[in-house]
Amino acid sequence: MLRAARPDRTARRAGASGSGPRTVGPVSATDQLAARLRQRKDRVATRIHTVADARRLARRRVPKPVWDYLEGGAGTERTVRANIAEVEAVTFRPRIGRSGPFGPDLSTTVLGQAVSMPMLVSPIGFTRMMDPRGDVAGAAAAAAADTVFTLSSMSGHTLAEVCDAAGRAPWFQLYFLGGRPGAEQLVERARRAGCPALVVTLDTQTPGNRERDLRLGLSPPLQVNPTTARRMAPHALAHPWWLADLVADRFSLDLVHSLGLRVDGRELNAGESLMHWLGNPATFEDFGWIREQFGGPVVAKGVITGDDARRAVDHGAAAVVVSNHGGRQLDPLPATMPALVEVLDAVGDEVEVYVDGGFRRGADVVKAVALGARAAMVGRAWAYGLAAAGEPGVGRVLRILRDDIDRTMRLLGVSSLAELDPTMVTRPGG
Ligand SMILES: Cc1cc2nc3c(=O)[nH]c(=O)nc-3n(C[C@H](O)[C@H](O)[C@H](O)COP(=O)(O)O)c2cc1C
């Protein structure tokens, strides 16, 4: 149960002994609360030993509308389940009895960028309502793990905040907020921030049919207004730690990338930016101007068939992400593991292919790489860590996944990613 804020113990000890860093002036009640919340997250993170643990703790910490947004899928949620089932169904064919490699090399490159492991972080929208540090936490944890973080257009944090926290620029995931003119401004912001790649999500012509959101009458963007407050109240009060975080963050729920976009000489508000986007979602025909303006690699996300992968590459995509949006858009769709094989057949020799959807273990990542993916990406896995325990939670999840990739490679008898190939896995159906 959340108690009234008490002075941070470290600050009190330092004050009592007269040594250590001194606090200049009174510590505000909000700072004290933030310090207590941070300590609690550190403690909760130590209870995460698997992604499933993070999921359980996240479900406990956030209110139902937030949980439903994070966990839910479209329609029957068959695609969500299929992603996980198809990843799990792949089994290994190890090479035993070889000299055991000590410390396999997990490092690789993605679009020329060195990363410490073949696992990247997928873009997740509205993370600031899961934890006040949202994408700042995700980006900092990904930088600490030395891997790529992809910042969603639907973030509550600016590119500058994310770059500052991580000490490096993220990949930027582009939705056409504000339509084509707004998208041009977002591409320019990403270019100026030094983002190494732009990820264009192509499967979101309209929001998917997320029936969980309909039942409670609450879906992001959550707004501070009387209707939302009345509907949220019973859920929020039952999750005091989450509520305290929101208070300490002063209810900062704005979608910052949708703000400040100018169309027809006028600045759009967030609602208008979203309406312009849904009226003009990205198409393959946009890849030409995006590439030209951005000047760096453009990645097509949401590819689920070999035909569309071909089209993406023909339109200049430097890489594709095989993805069904974690089962949150069109439902049912093929699970991403079989789709990965189809896409690799179509374009695997020409561009890097990444895959996301249902990856919950390091061993899952190794399966995808063995099949031919350059890297796998995790969506809900990192968001569970965030929702369970903020930045320490994300760090913990990424470390657990990394350790499992390492362990799996040792047990397979390979010392580098280059040694993984399709003969080392079996998929149902061949
Ligand atoms: C809560 C949530 C929000 C998401 N928001 C975005 C987004 O803003 N942009 C995007 O391209 N994909 C978004 N995705 C899809 C993820 O990038 C990724 O494709 C998906 O989560 C992978 O499946 P997994 O969650 O099973 O790992 C979102 C997914 C979730 C679960």
The ligand as an ORCA input file, in Angstrom:
! r2SCAN-3c Opt
* xyz 0 1
  C       1.329     -1.655    -26.707
  C       1.905     -1.689    -28.085
  C       2.089     -0.510    -28.785
  C       2.655     -0.521    -30.054
  N       2.878      0.657    -30.709
  C       3.484      0.647    -31.920
  C       3.795      1.860    -32.574
  O       3.527      2.952    -32.069
  N       4.367      1.784    -33.799
  C       4.674      0.587    -34.399
  O       5.205      0.562    -35.505
  N       4.409     -0.570    -33.760
  C       3.844     -0.574    -32.559
  N       3.589     -1.758    -31.913
  C       4.017     -3.029    -32.518
  C       5.428     -3.382    -32.069
  O       6.359     -2.500    -32.629
  C       5.815     -4.814    -32.485
  O       5.609     -4.972    -33.844
  C       5.043     -5.885    -31.707
  O       4.865     -5.502    -30.366
  C       5.804     -7.204    -31.765
  O       5.100     -8.214    -31.098
  P       5.409     -8.643    -29.571
  O       4.747     -7.596    -28.735
  O       4.772     -9.969    -29.446
  O       6.897     -8.645    -29.377
  C       3.020     -1.757    -30.652
  C       2.837     -2.938    -29.924
  C       2.309     -2.914    -28.652
  C       2.179     -4.208    -27.896
*
